[in-house]
Amino acid sequence: MNIFNQYLDKIKKIVLDLSKNGKLILPDKLDGITTEIPPSKFNSDISTNVAMVLSKANKKPPSDLAITLADSLKQSDELIEDITIIKPGFINIKFKPIFWTNFVEEIIKNSKMFGINTNEKKNSYLVEFVSANPTGPLHVGHCRGAILGDVIANVLLFNKHKVIKEYYVNDYGNQIINFTKSVYFRIREILFKEPFPLDNEDLYPGDYLIDFAQNIIDLNKIIDFKDFDKISEELTVLSIEEALKLIKKNLISLGIKHDNFVSEKKLVVNKEVEKVIDFLKKNNFVYKGKIKAPAGENSKEWVEREQLLFRSTDFGDDKDRALQKSDGAWTYFASDVAYHKNKLDRKFDHLINILGADHAGYIKRISSSVEALSNTKGKLICKVSQLVKLIKDKKPFKMSKRKGDYITLDDLINEVGKDATRFIMLNRSSDVELDFDFDNVIEKSKENPLYYVQYSYARIASVFRHLDKDLKSDIKIDKYDFQYSDDEINILKKISEWPKCIDVACNKLEPHRIPTYLYELASLFHSYWNMGKDNPEKRFINEQKKITDDKLIFLKLISNVIKSGMDIVGVSVPEKM
């Protein structure tokens, strides 16, 4: 039950009826009409801006139109107790108490569907995220994007869309050659006591490669590791396998499992790059040309070479992009175009890419290629995951225990746990930098949003436990003949916003709205719970150790919403804390 959509439809119907009767002039669109929860000072339940939207077309002040609309609304709905008009023309609606009783009854009886937009067309999505080079463990820089992609997928799935989670494996190119050589030198270090060439800047110096090397030695006794050239291809495959095993382990520890891992090398071997280049040529999307020196490069030292270029400026990019180098090798961009053609060929309604902050400049070029390949604007949606700064004792914090200049994802999870990592990383919009404060995430107070939400669920569980009832079981009530207090209705209003929260999180791909919403709901609940310390009537369990049906249902409803939200975020809800 989405009361905002319900009343939006009702308001639009009234507007259309008034128009048919010659009492209103319709604007070109009614899209601007909204329904919201008004500020608490107005003592109303729902508000609409419909009068302001209609004002210009009707050449009347919004307050005048609001009077006409308010009369029609009140006549059409017996559940409305009162309507007030607030300058410059907001219509604020106050429901009769029975409205909220009906609201609770409907949600409890359809609890598994609450929050899901059943009127929305269901689409298929391919969400590509993480896609870190398979050259080592995931670090904190990957963590936020991984959680963002996973929760975007989760909220789309919750809303009954079809979703595939995908990881693009960049297993082709110079970085893989250097990675394989690095593993080889670690193997030589183990077998022949040869020191690792730390002075070679092309190599990967991390100690994790010792583990890769040892695993390869242990599992491949028949390989002669004396001659790199003879075993390079086989060793490349084995090294990537080791890296992917570690990456998958990192992701599982974070609660993430991808449906697909797509190999860049396989795309190249299968000639998919050549195929997409042929497609672009046939459509006159490429040409031979020269690229001027990039910004920041010394133009005198830059050598302009004739290259195969994609007409990305025709599709909104800042400049045309190289697909092929002067030596004939394909650029990374060419492989990426082939990969996105592969995505399009799988017939998803929407493609979503989660990119790190260092790839923000890549959005225009890859979006332009998808538009060219699909002949459709907006087929690809890119979300950028901004940087994370770790804070401890009010200072930047480094905790890597192994060689290298980055903090691993495992280091972070070992320090604060999966739940805190996921919830706090998601607690702010992905397009702004995030301070991850270790002192706050372990604090048992309102300052720690994860604790505050989990504690609200645990408090509810304690009531059910005291009554020997199972919180997870359905509750059946024969008669919903009770009424809720103003304090309780205030919480029910917040619960009514849950479907709206899901809609926005889905449509705008902004999953941070979910932990924000859960924290607000938890805050209202804790405030109400604390009233019971001074007022016995506010307590959930009375002196006879019993609970009334209205309070039992009330608690169940709150717990259901918290559990749904935390499941989407991928965080546990313990029943004891």
C-alpha positions in Angstrom: 0.0 0.0 0.0 1.6 3.2 -1.2 -0.6 6.0 0.2 1.3 8.6 -1.8 0.6 7.0 -5.1 -3.0 6.2 -4.0 -3.7 9.8 -3.2 -1.8 11.1 -6.2 -4.1 9.0 -8.4 -7.1 10.3 -6.5 -6.1 13.9 -6.9 -5.3 13.5 -10.6 -8.8 12.0 -11.1 -10.4 14.9 -9.4 -8.5 17.3 -11.5 -9.5 15.5 -14.7 -13.2 15.4 -13.6 -13.2 19.2 -12.8 -11.6 19.8 -16.2 -14.3 17.8 -18.0 -16.9 19.9 -16.2 -15.3 23.1 -17.3 -14.1 24.1 -13.8 -10.4 23.7 -14.5 -7.9 24.2 -17.3 -5.3 21.5 -17.6 -1.6 22.2 -18.1 0.3 20.2 -20.8 1.5 17.8 -18.1 0.4 16.8 -14.6 3.8 15.3 -13.8 4.7 18.0 -11.4 2.0 17.1 -8.9 3.4 15.5 -5.7 2.2 14.0 -2.5 4.4 14.2 0.6 4.3 14.0 4.4 4.1 17.7 5.5 6.3 19.1 8.3 5.0 18.0 11.8 4.1 21.5 12.8 1.1 21.4 10.5 -0.5 18.4 12.3 -1.5 16.8 8.9 -0.9 13.5 7.3 -0.3 14.1 3.7 0.2 17.2 1.5 0.0 18.0 -2.2 1.2 20.9 -4.4 -1.5 20.3 -7.0 -2.9 23.9 -6.7 0.6 25.4 -7.6 0.9 23.1 -10.6 -2.5 24.3 -12.0 -2.1 27.9 -11.1 -0.4 29.2 -14.3 -2.7 27.4 -16.7 -5.8 28.7 -14.9 -4.4 32.2 -14.3 -5.5 32.0 -10.7 -3.7 32.2 -7.3 -2.9 28.7 -6.0 -4.8 29.5 -2.8 -8.0 30.0 -4.8 -7.6 26.8 -6.7 -6.8 25.0 -3.5 -10.2 25.8 -2.0 -12.0 24.2 -5.0 -9.7 21.2 -5.0 -10.0 20.7 -1.2 -13.8 20.7 -1.4 -13.8 18.0 -4.1 -11.2 16.0 -2.1 -13.2 16.0 1.1 -16.4 15.1 -0.7 -14.7 12.1 -2.5 -13.1 10.5 0.6 -14.9 9.7 3.8 -11.5 8.9 5.5 -10.5 12.5 5.4 -11.1 14.3 8.7 -9.9 17.8 7.8 -8.2 19.8 5.1 -6.2 23.0 5.6 -4.6 25.2 3.0 -1.1 26.5 3.7 0.4 29.4 1.7 1.1 29.7 -1.1 -1.4 26.9 -1.8 -0.4 23.6 -0.3 -3.3 21.3 0.5 -2.7 19.5 3.8 -4.9 16.5 4.5 -5.7 15.0 8.0 -7.1 11.5 8.1 -9.5 10.0 10.5 -7.9 7.6 13.0 -9.6 4.7 11.2 -7.4 5.4 8.1 -4.3 4.3 10.0 -6.1 1.2 11.4 -7.0 0.2 7.9 -3.5 1.0 6.8 -2.0 -1.3 9.4 -4.5 -4.1 8.6 -3.8 -4.0 4.9 0.0 -4.0 5.3 0.0 -6.8 7.9 -2.2 -9.0 5.7 0.1 -8.3 2.7 3.4 -7.9 4.5 5.5 -9.7 1.9 4.4 -7.2 -0.8 4.7 -4.0 1.3 7.1 -1.6 -0.4 7.0 -3.3 -3.8 5.6 -1.1 -6.6 3.1 -3.5 -8.2 2.0 -0.9 -10.8 5.4 -0.4 -12.3 6.7 -2.1 -15.4 9.3 -4.7 -14.5 12.6 -4.4 -16.4 15.8 -6.4 -16.8 19.1 -4.9 -15.6 22.7 -5.8 -16.0 24.7 -4.4 -13.1 28.5 -4.4 -13.6 30.5 -3.6 -10.6 33.9 -4.0 -9.0 35.7 -5.3 -12.1 39.1 -4.7 -10.5 42.1 -5.9 -12.3 42.8 -9.6 -11.4 46.2 -8.8 -10.0 45.7 -8.9 -6.3 43.3 -8.5 -3.3 40.5 -6.0 -3.3 41.3 -2.8 -1.3 39.2 -0.2 0.5 39.0 1.8 -2.7 37.0 -1.1 -4.3 34.8 -1.7 -1.2 32.4 1.2 -1.5 31.7 0.6 -5.2 31.2 -3.1 -4.5 28.6 -2.4 -1.9 26.9 0.3 -4.0 26.6 -2.1 -7.0 25.4 -5.0 -4.8 22.7 -2.9 -3.0 21.5 -1.3 -6.2 21.0 -4.9 -7.5 19.3 -5.9 -4.3 16.8 -3.0 -4.3 15.9 -3.7 -7.9 15.4 -7.4 -7.1 13.2 -6.4 -4.1 11.1 -4.4 -6.5 10.7 -7.5 -8.7 12.9 -6.4 -11.5 15.2 -9.0 -13.2 18.9 -8.4 -12.3 22.2 -10.0 -13.3 25.3 -9.0 -11.2 28.4 -9.1 -13.4 32.2 -8.7 -13.0 34.3 -7.8 -16.0 37.7 -9.5 -15.7 40.5 -7.3 -17.3 42.7 -10.3 -18.0 44.3 -8.9 -21.2 47.0 -6.4 -21.7 50.3 -5.2 -20.2 49.2 -5.3 -16.6 48.6 -9.0 -16.9 52.0 -9.6 -18.5 53.6 -7.8 -15.6 51.5 -9.6 -13.1 52.4 -13.0 -14.5 56.1 -12.0 -14.4 55.7 -10.9 -10.8 54.2 -14.3 -9.8 57.0 -16.0 -11.7 59.7 -14.1 -9.8 58.0 -15.1 -6.5 58.1 -18.8 -7.7 61.8 -18.4 -8.4 62.2 -16.9 -4.9 60.6 -19.9 -3.3 62.2 -22.6 -5.5 65.6 -21.2 -6.2 66.1 -18.6 -3.4 66.4 -15.8 -6.0 65.6 -12.4 -4.5 62.5 -10.7 -5.9 63.6 -7.7 -8.1 62.0 -5.0 -6.0 63.7 -2.3 -8.1 61.6 -3.2 -11.1 58.7 -0.7 -11.0 56.7 -2.7 -13.6 56.2 -5.6 -11.2 53.7 -6.1 -8.3 55.7 -6.3 -5.0 52.9 -7.3 -2.7 53.5 -10.3 -0.3 50.2 -11.8 -1.4 52.0 -13.0 -4.5 54.0 -15.4 -2.3 50.8 -17.2 -1.5 49.8 -17.2 -5.2 53.2 -18.6 -6.1 53.1 -21.3 -3.4 49.7 -22.4 -4.4 50.7 -22.7 -8.0 53.8 -24.7 -7.1 51.8 -27.1 -4.8 49.1 -27.7 -7.4 51.3 -28.0 -10.5 54.2 -30.4 -9.6 54.8 -31.3 -13.2 55.5 -27.7 -14.4 59.2 -26.9 -14.9 59.5 -23.3 -13.7 63.0 -22.7 -15.1 62.1 -21.1 -18.4 59.5 -18.3 -18.3 58.9 -18.2 -22.1 57.9 -21.8 -22.2 55.3 -21.6 -19.4 54.2 -18.0 -19.7 50.8 -18.7 -21.2 50.0 -21.5 -18.7 51.3 -19.4 -15.8 49.2 -16.5 -16.9 46.0 -18.6 -16.6 47.1 -20.1 -13.2 48.0 -16.6 -11.9 44.7 -15.1 -12.9 42.9 -18.1 -11.3 44.7 -17.5 -8.0 43.8 -13.8 -8.2 40.2 -14.4 -8.9 40.0 -17.0 -6.1 41.2 -14.3 -3.7 38.9 -11.6 -5.1 35.8 -13.9 -4.9 36.8 -14.7 -1.3 37.1 -11.0 -0.5 33.7 -10.4 -2.0 32.0 -13.3 -0.2 33.4 -12.0 3.1 31.5 -8.7 2.2 28.4 -10.7 1.4 28.6 -10.3 -2.4 28.3 -12.9 -5.1 28.3 -12.2 -8.8 26.3 -14.1 -11.3 28.8 -13.7 -14.1 32.5 -13.2 -14.6 33.2 -12.1 -18.2 36.7 -12.4 -19.5 38.2 -9.5 -21.6 40.7 -12.0 -23.1 37.9 -14.3 -24.2 36.3 -11.4 -26.0 39.6 -10.7 -27.8 40.2 -14.3 -28.7 36.6 -14.7 -30.0 37.2 -11.7 -32.3 34.5 -9.7 -30.7 36.6 -6.6 -30.9 37.0 -7.0 -34.7 33.2 -7.6 -35.0 32.3 -4.5 -33.1 34.8 -2.4 -35.2 33.2 -3.8 -38.4 29.8 -2.7 -37.0 31.1 0.8 -36.3 32.7 1.0 -39.7 29.5 0.0 -41.5 27.6 2.7 -39.7 30.3 5.3 -40.4 31.1 5.8 -36.7 34.9 5.5 -37.2 37.6 7.2 -39.2 41.4 7.5 -39.6 42.7 10.6 -37.8 45.2 12.1 -35.4 44.6 13.0 -31.7 46.1 16.2 -30.4 48.1 16.2 -27.2 45.9 15.6 -24.1 45.5 18.4 -21.6 48.6 18.5 -19.3 50.9 16.9 -21.9 53.8 18.7 -23.4 52.6 19.4 -27.0 56.1 19.6 -28.3 56.9 16.1 -27.1 53.6 14.7 -28.2 53.8 12.7 -31.5 50.6 12.8 -33.5 50.0 9.4 -35.1 47.2 8.4 -37.4 44.9 6.1 -35.5 41.5 4.5 -35.9 39.1 6.9 -34.1 35.5 6.5 -32.9 33.2 9.5 -33.5 32.3 9.9 -29.9 31.8 13.7 -30.2 28.7 12.9 -32.3 27.3 11.3 -29.2 28.2 14.0 -26.6 31.8 13.2 -25.8 34.5 15.9 -25.5 36.7 14.4 -28.2 36.9 11.4 -30.5 38.5 8.3 -29.0 41.2 6.0 -30.3 40.2 2.4 -30.9 43.5 1.2 -32.4 47.1 2.1 -31.7 49.6 3.0 -34.4 51.2 -0.5 -34.0 47.8 -2.1 -34.8 47.0 -3.2 -31.2 43.5 -2.5 -29.9 43.1 0.1 -27.1 41.5 -0.7 -23.8 38.6 1.4 -25.0 38.1 -0.9 -28.0 37.8 -4.0 -25.8 35.4 -2.1 -23.6 33.2 -1.2 -26.6 33.2 -4.9 -27.6 32.2 -5.8 -24.0 29.3 -3.4 -24.1 28.2 -4.7 -27.5 28.2 -8.1 -25.8 26.0 -6.7 -23.0 23.6 -5.2 -25.5 23.3 -8.4 -27.5 22.0 -10.1 -24.3 18.9 -7.8 -24.6 18.8 -6.2 -21.1 16.4 -3.2 -20.8 19.1 -1.2 -18.9 22.8 -1.4 -18.3 24.3 -0.1 -15.1 28.1 0.5 -14.5 29.5 1.2 -11.1 32.8 3.1 -11.5 35.4 4.2 -9.1 36.3 7.9 -8.6 39.3 7.6 -10.9 37.1 6.4 -13.8 34.6 9.4 -13.7 36.2 10.8 -16.8 35.5 7.6 -18.7 31.7 8.0 -18.5 31.2 10.1 -21.6 33.2 7.9 -23.9 31.6 4.6 -22.9 28.1 6.2 -22.8 28.7 7.5 -26.3 29.7 4.1 -27.6 26.6 2.5 -26.1 24.4 5.1 -27.7 26.1 4.4 -31.1 25.7 0.7 -30.7 22.1 0.7 -29.5 20.8 3.8 -31.2 19.3 4.6 -27.8 20.0 7.5 -25.4 20.2 6.6 -21.7 20.6 2.8 -22.2 23.7 2.9 -20.0 23.6 4.4 -16.5 26.9 5.1 -14.8 27.2 5.6 -11.0 30.5 6.9 -9.5 31.6 5.7 -6.2 33.7 8.5 -4.6 36.7 8.0 -2.3 36.7 6.7 1.2 38.8 8.2 4.0 39.4 6.0 7.0 39.5 7.9 10.3 40.6 6.8 13.8 41.2 9.0 16.8 40.2 12.0 14.5 43.2 11.2 12.2 43.6 9.4 8.9 44.1 5.7 9.7 46.3 3.1 7.9 46.2 -0.5 8.9 47.6 -2.6 6.1 49.5 -5.5 7.6 51.3 -6.5 4.4 53.6 -4.8 2.0 52.0 -2.4 -0.3 50.5 1.1 -0.1 46.8 0.2 0.3 44.5 -1.2 2.9 42.8 -4.5 1.9 39.1 -5.2 2.1 39.9 -8.1 4.4 41.8 -5.8 6.7 38.7 -3.6 7.0 36.3 -6.4 7.6 38.5 -8.0 10.2 38.6 -4.7 12.0 34.9 -3.7 12.1 32.9 -6.6 10.5 30.8 -7.1 7.4 27.7 -5.4 8.8 29.4 -2.1 9.8 31.4 -2.0 6.5 28.3 -2.4 4.4 26.0 -0.1 6.4 28.4 2.8 6.9 29.8 2.6 3.4 26.2 3.0 2.1 25.1 5.6 4.6 26.0 8.6 2.3 25.3 9.3 -1.3 28.0 7.7 -3.5 28.8 10.9 -5.3 30.4 12.5 -2.3 33.5 11.5 -0.4 32.9 9.4 2.8 34.7 9.5 6.1 34.7 6.1 7.6 35.2 6.8 11.3 36.3 3.7 13.3 35.4 5.2 16.6 31.8 5.7 15.5 31.2 2.3 14.0 32.0 0.5 17.2 30.2 2.9 19.5 26.9 1.7 21.1 25.0 4.9 20.8 22.8 7.0 18.5 26.0 8.2 16.9 26.4 4.8 15.3 23.5 4.4 12.8 24.1 0.7 12.4 23.9 0.0 16.1 20.8 2.2 16.5 18.9 0.4 13.7 19.9 -3.1 14.9 19.1 -2.1 18.5 15.5 -1.1 17.5 15.0 -4.6 16.0 16.5 -6.3 19.1 14.2 -4.3 21.4 11.2 -5.5 19.5 12.5 -9.0 19.5 12.9 -8.8 23.3 9.1 -8.0 23.7 8.2 -11.0 21.5 10.6 -13.3 23.4 9.1 -12.2 26.7 5.7 -13.2 25.4 7.0 -16.6 24.1 6.2 -15.4 20.5 8.2 -15.8 17.3 9.0 -12.4 15.8 9.4 -14.0 12.4 6.0 -15.7 12.4 2.8 -14.2 10.9 0.3 -12.7 13.4 -3.4 -13.2 12.8 -5.9 -10.8 14.2 -9.6 -11.3 13.7 -10.7 -7.7 14.3 -8.8 -4.6 13.7 -11.1 -2.4 15.8 -8.4 -0.5 17.6 -7.1 3.1 17.2 -3.6 4.4 17.5 -2.3 7.4 19.5 -0.8 10.5 17.9 2.7 9.3 18.8 2.1 5.9 17.2 0.5 7.5 14.1 3.7 9.6 13.8 5.6 6.3 13.4 3.0 4.9 11.0 3.5 8.0 8.8 7.2 7.1 8.6 6.3 3.5 7.8 4.0 4.8 5.0 7.0 6.3 3.4 8.8 3.0 2.9 7.3 2.3 -0.6 8.3 5.8 -1.6 11.8 5.2 -0.3 12.0 2.0 -2.4 10.7 3.8 -5.5 13.3 6.6 -5.2 16.1 4.2 -4.5 15.2 2.2 -7.6 14.4 5.0 -10.0 17.3 7.2 -9.1 19.6 4.3 -8.2 20.3 5.9 -4.8 20.4 3.1 -2.3 21.9 5.3 0.5 18.3 6.4 1.0 17.5 3.1 2.6 19.9 3.2 5.6 18.9 6.9 6.0 15.3 5.9 6.2 15.9 3.0 8.6 17.8 5.3 10.9 15.0 7.8 10.9 12.4 5.1 11.6 14.6 3.6 14.4 15.0 7.1 16.0 11.2 7.5 16.1 10.8 4.1 17.6 13.4 4.6 20.3 11.9 7.9 21.3 8.5 6.2 21.7 10.0 3.3 23.6 11.7 5.7 26.0 8.3 7.3 26.8 7.3 4.1 28.5 9.9 4.7 31.3 7.7 7.5 32.7 4.3 6.6 31.2 3.0 3.1 31.8 0.4 3.5 29.1 3.2 3.8 26.5 4.8 0.5 27.6 4.3 -2.4 25.3 3.9 -5.0 28.1 1.5 -4.0 30.9 1.7 -4.9 34.6 -0.1 -8.2 33.9 2.7 -9.1 31.5 0.4 -8.9 28.6 0.3 -6.9 25.3 -2.7 -5.6 23.5 -3.3 -6.6 19.9 -2.8 -3.0 18.6 0.7 -2.8 20.1 1.7 -6.3 19.0 0.7 -5.5 15.5 2.4 -2.1 15.7 5.7 -3.7 16.8 5.4 -6.4 14.1 5.0 -3.8 11.4 8.0 -1.8 12.5 10.2 -5.0 12.7 9.0 -6.1 9.2 10.1 -2.9 7.6 13.4 -2.8 9.4 14.1 -6.5 8.4 13.2 -5.7 4.8 15.5 -2.7 4.6 18.4 -4.4 6.3 18.0 -7.4 4.0 18.3 -5.1 1.0 21.4 -3.4 2.5 22.8 -6.9 3.3 23.1 -6.4 7.0 22.0 -8.7 9.8 19.3 -7.9 12.4 20.2 -9.7 15.7 17.4 -10.4 18.1 19.7 -10.0 21.1 22.3 -7.2 21.6 
